[in-house]
Amino acid sequence: MRALCIAVIGLLFVAACGGSSFDASQPKATTTTTVAESPEAQVWIAAAARGVENGEAPKPTPDVAQCMARALIDNVTVAKLKKAGVTKENLEDPNADLPPTLAPLLSAEQDRDGRGDAEPRRR
């Protein structure tokens, strides 16, 4: 279960942030997406970004850490993290593992687009 959770979240990060390299010498993306997050989501994004920035090498840039944190919160959602028992303090700790109770919450509600909260596709 934990491996599934880690794999899903890893794929979300790579897809949302445009790659897996933390090399600051690479050109930055030319497009920017601005999403209005709730104040609660902003606090969780900040906590997750601190956890990413404080992790082991390779150290991501602050922009990449922020992108990865936003991908986690936007795709997994604060509600599912809370339901799984994750706290903001867990996200800030680079050595903390996500609980295995998170994986079933992700896979049980996935639709064709890979987002549990997305509306069904209209044809």
Backbone bond lengths (Angstrom), bond angles and torsions (degrees), N, CA, C in turn:
res aa  C-N    CA-C-N  psi(-1)  N-CA   C-N-CA  omega(-1)  CA-C   N-CA-C  phi
1 M - - - 1.442 - - 1.534 111.15 -
2 R 1.335 115.64 -45.77 1.456 118.53 -178.59 1.522 111.25 -62.57
3 A 1.322 116.28 -37.90 1.462 119.56 179.55 1.524 110.54 -64.03
4 L 1.333 117.44 -39.49 1.462 121.06 177.78 1.518 110.22 -63.28
5 C 1.315 116.99 -45.29 1.461 121.95 179.37 1.521 110.69 -59.39
6 I 1.313 116.59 -46.48 1.460 120.87 -179.42 1.525 110.45 -65.17
7 A 1.317 117.68 -40.33 1.468 120.94 180.00 1.523 111.35 -64.92
8 V 1.327 116.74 -44.65 1.468 120.33 -179.77 1.522 110.44 -63.24
9 I 1.312 117.04 -46.89 1.460 120.67 -178.59 1.526 110.21 -65.91
10 G 1.330 117.81 -39.68 1.461 120.70 177.41 1.517 111.87 -60.61
11 L 1.320 117.11 -42.79 1.461 120.57 178.34 1.522 111.21 -64.90
12 L 1.323 117.22 -38.57 1.464 120.37 177.82 1.526 110.47 -62.32
13 F 1.331 116.76 -42.18 1.457 120.57 -179.99 1.523 111.12 -62.16
14 V 1.335 115.68 -49.32 1.462 119.79 -177.34 1.516 110.45 -63.28
15 A 1.311 116.97 -43.30 1.466 120.22 -179.45 1.521 111.43 -65.71
16 A 1.307 117.45 -40.98 1.463 120.61 -176.24 1.521 112.77 -75.36
17 C 1.311 117.37 -31.11 1.460 120.31 -173.88 1.522 113.05 -102.73
18 G 1.302 117.52 3.55 1.448 120.45 171.99 1.509 116.59 82.07
19 G 1.296 119.81 15.87 1.456 120.58 177.47 1.504 111.49 152.88
20 S 1.332 114.85 -178.78 1.458 119.10 -177.17 1.513 112.59 -113.46
21 S 1.317 118.83 2.04 1.453 121.18 -177.52 1.518 111.12 -89.38
22 F 1.316 115.80 136.37 1.459 120.71 176.27 1.522 110.62 -101.15
23 D 1.308 117.52 15.29 1.449 122.80 -177.29 1.525 110.14 -71.31
24 A 1.318 116.63 113.97 1.472 121.63 -177.47 1.515 112.43 -69.54
25 S 1.347 118.23 -13.31 1.455 120.30 -178.88 1.525 111.89 -79.06
26 Q 1.329 117.16 -12.18 1.457 120.61 179.31 1.523 109.84 -72.39
27 P 1.337 117.27 147.32 1.463 119.26 178.27 1.521 110.59 -62.15
28 K 1.308 116.24 145.29 1.458 121.19 179.45 1.518 109.60 -80.31
29 A 1.309 115.92 157.55 1.459 121.33 177.82 1.522 109.39 -62.63
30 T 1.304 115.15 149.93 1.461 119.54 -177.91 1.516 112.83 -97.12
31 T 1.325 117.29 -4.24 1.454 119.94 178.43 1.517 109.55 -115.76
32 T 1.305 115.01 150.61 1.454 121.02 179.00 1.517 108.76 -131.76
33 T 1.311 115.81 135.46 1.448 120.84 175.91 1.516 107.60 -113.44
34 T 1.299 116.59 127.39 1.453 120.98 178.63 1.517 108.42 -108.45
35 V 1.318 115.83 125.13 1.447 121.59 -179.89 1.521 107.32 -120.68
36 A 1.307 115.77 133.65 1.462 119.90 178.53 1.522 108.22 -86.04
37 E 1.326 116.70 102.39 1.453 121.01 178.37 1.519 109.42 -89.05
38 S 1.301 114.83 154.86 1.456 119.99 174.91 1.521 108.78 -66.91
39 P 1.330 117.34 158.77 1.472 119.28 176.62 1.535 112.14 -56.34
40 E 1.319 117.17 -36.91 1.464 119.99 178.91 1.529 110.32 -65.25
41 A 1.329 117.18 -44.75 1.467 120.30 179.39 1.527 110.46 -62.44
42 Q 1.310 117.78 -37.80 1.466 121.32 179.29 1.524 111.05 -60.91
43 V 1.331 116.71 -40.08 1.475 120.88 178.53 1.531 110.07 -64.94
44 W 1.318 117.03 -42.06 1.464 121.08 179.58 1.522 110.77 -68.13
45 I 1.331 117.97 -39.18 1.463 121.46 177.12 1.522 109.82 -61.88
46 A 1.327 117.00 -44.17 1.468 120.81 179.41 1.526 110.78 -61.48
47 A 1.333 117.31 -41.53 1.465 121.06 179.62 1.525 110.57 -64.77
48 A 1.327 116.47 -44.43 1.467 119.85 179.82 1.533 110.98 -65.56
49 A 1.319 117.49 -38.20 1.473 120.94 179.02 1.529 110.33 -63.70
50 R 1.327 117.51 -40.29 1.469 120.31 177.33 1.529 110.33 -62.63
51 G 1.320 116.97 -39.66 1.461 120.36 178.14 1.516 112.27 -63.84
52 V 1.326 116.10 -41.49 1.469 120.39 178.73 1.526 110.06 -66.23
53 E 1.326 116.96 -44.73 1.467 121.12 -178.64 1.516 112.36 -64.53
54 N 1.331 117.92 -30.80 1.454 121.82 -177.11 1.525 113.54 -91.65
55 G 1.328 116.71 4.19 1.461 120.63 -179.34 1.516 112.02 -74.57
56 E 1.323 114.30 179.32 1.458 120.78 179.88 1.525 110.53 -73.86
57 A 1.327 115.21 168.85 1.469 121.55 179.71 1.517 109.49 -60.00
58 P 1.310 119.83 149.65 1.459 126.04 0.39 1.522 110.82 -77.74
59 K 1.310 115.89 135.68 1.458 121.89 -179.68 1.528 109.41 -76.97
60 P 1.329 117.35 123.78 1.464 118.86 176.29 1.526 110.58 -77.29
61 T 1.305 116.34 159.45 1.460 120.28 173.46 1.521 107.63 -70.12
62 P 1.333 118.70 160.47 1.467 119.94 176.75 1.537 112.52 -56.95
63 D 1.331 117.50 -35.73 1.465 119.90 178.41 1.519 111.60 -64.98
64 V 1.329 116.51 -41.66 1.462 120.42 179.30 1.526 109.87 -68.49
65 A 1.319 117.89 -40.99 1.464 121.46 177.67 1.528 110.31 -60.29
66 Q 1.330 116.17 -42.68 1.464 121.00 178.70 1.529 110.11 -64.47
67 C 1.312 117.40 -41.93 1.463 122.12 179.30 1.527 110.65 -62.74
68 M 1.318 116.12 -45.30 1.462 120.29 179.94 1.524 110.90 -63.91
69 A 1.321 116.33 -41.96 1.465 120.57 179.40 1.522 110.50 -64.25
70 R 1.324 116.70 -43.93 1.470 120.89 178.96 1.536 110.11 -62.92
71 A 1.332 117.32 -39.93 1.469 120.55 178.43 1.527 110.66 -61.31
72 L 1.317 116.32 -42.32 1.462 120.21 178.97 1.522 110.68 -61.60
73 I 1.321 116.77 -52.45 1.459 120.67 -174.85 1.526 111.22 -69.13
74 D 1.319 117.64 -41.00 1.467 120.26 -179.84 1.522 112.37 -66.92
75 N 1.315 117.82 -35.87 1.464 120.88 -175.37 1.521 113.63 -92.58
76 V 1.304 117.28 -39.60 1.466 119.54 -179.43 1.524 109.88 -84.81
77 T 1.290 118.33 -38.32 1.474 129.17 179.35 1.530 111.72 83.71
78 V 1.317 113.98 147.01 1.463 121.29 178.26 1.521 109.91 -62.50
79 A 1.319 116.34 -39.85 1.472 120.08 -178.13 1.529 111.31 -59.14
80 K 1.332 117.46 -44.35 1.471 120.33 -179.52 1.524 110.90 -70.52
81 L 1.322 117.58 -37.50 1.463 119.67 176.91 1.527 110.09 -61.68
82 K 1.328 116.68 -45.40 1.466 120.31 179.06 1.527 111.14 -63.13
83 K 1.336 116.03 -43.70 1.463 120.28 -179.44 1.529 111.17 -60.56
84 A 1.335 116.35 -32.99 1.466 121.08 179.23 1.533 112.11 -81.47
85 G 1.331 116.71 -4.60 1.463 119.86 178.66 1.514 114.56 91.84
86 V 1.327 117.72 10.82 1.463 121.81 178.91 1.528 108.62 -79.10
87 T 1.328 115.45 139.60 1.463 120.94 176.30 1.526 109.11 -115.77
88 K 1.320 115.56 166.18 1.470 119.51 175.72 1.523 109.83 -61.12
89 E 1.311 117.21 -34.89 1.460 121.04 179.30 1.531 110.65 -64.69
90 N 1.353 117.31 -36.35 1.471 120.54 175.95 1.519 110.47 -61.21
91 L 1.345 116.22 -42.33 1.456 119.87 -178.29 1.526 112.09 -68.18
92 E 1.319 117.15 -31.28 1.465 121.19 178.88 1.517 112.28 -73.00
93 D 1.326 117.15 -24.16 1.464 122.03 -177.30 1.526 109.67 -85.49
94 P 1.342 118.20 110.35 1.464 119.78 -177.97 1.527 113.26 -66.59
95 N 1.328 117.71 -13.83 1.464 121.19 -179.81 1.522 113.04 -97.61
96 A 1.324 117.54 -3.82 1.461 120.81 -179.00 1.524 109.98 -81.35
97 D 1.311 115.25 140.38 1.466 121.20 175.85 1.525 108.90 -94.90
98 L 1.318 115.60 148.47 1.460 119.07 171.83 1.517 107.31 -72.49
99 P 1.324 117.87 142.75 1.462 119.63 -176.08 1.525 112.15 -71.26
100 P 1.325 116.68 150.99 1.463 120.01 178.71 1.525 112.65 -63.73
101 T 1.318 117.33 -18.11 1.468 120.54 178.88 1.526 112.31 -69.52
102 L 1.335 117.77 -11.75 1.465 120.62 179.53 1.528 111.69 -77.54
103 A 1.318 118.16 -35.26 1.467 121.77 -176.21 1.527 112.97 -56.97
104 P 1.328 119.82 -47.77 1.471 118.62 179.20 1.532 112.60 -62.73
105 L 1.317 117.21 -31.41 1.463 120.02 178.87 1.518 111.19 -68.02
106 L 1.326 116.96 -30.62 1.458 120.93 179.30 1.518 111.12 -78.75
107 S 1.321 117.47 -45.14 1.461 119.91 -174.20 1.519 112.76 -78.80
108 A 1.324 118.59 -26.82 1.464 120.98 -176.49 1.516 113.09 -68.86
109 E 1.338 117.94 -27.20 1.457 120.50 -174.32 1.527 113.51 -113.95
110 Q 1.316 118.19 10.12 1.454 119.95 -176.88 1.525 110.64 -69.63
111 D 1.321 115.87 136.89 1.458 119.98 174.08 1.523 108.76 -107.72
112 R 1.295 118.33 -169.25 1.466 121.67 -177.07 1.516 113.11 -61.99
113 D 1.319 117.48 -27.71 1.462 120.85 -178.88 1.520 112.06 -85.42
114 G 1.339 118.33 -4.66 1.447 121.05 -179.69 1.511 113.95 84.91
115 R 1.326 117.98 3.57 1.464 121.40 179.58 1.513 108.73 -110.19
116 G 1.292 116.43 123.20 1.453 120.92 -179.18 1.505 114.08 -67.11
117 D 1.326 117.99 -27.00 1.446 120.73 -175.84 1.515 113.18 -101.10
118 A 1.321 117.49 1.00 1.463 120.52 -176.49 1.514 110.77 -75.18
119 E 1.308 116.48 150.75 1.444 121.26 176.45 1.528 108.88 -74.75
120 P 1.343 116.89 153.98 1.466 118.81 178.76 1.519 110.97 -60.92
121 R 1.307 115.13 148.23 1.447 121.96 179.12 1.526 109.81 -68.38
122 R 1.313 117.44 134.12 1.462 121.66 176.81 1.515 109.26 -97.11
123 R 1.323 115.85 141.03 1.475 119.90 -179.27 1.482 110.73 -114.19
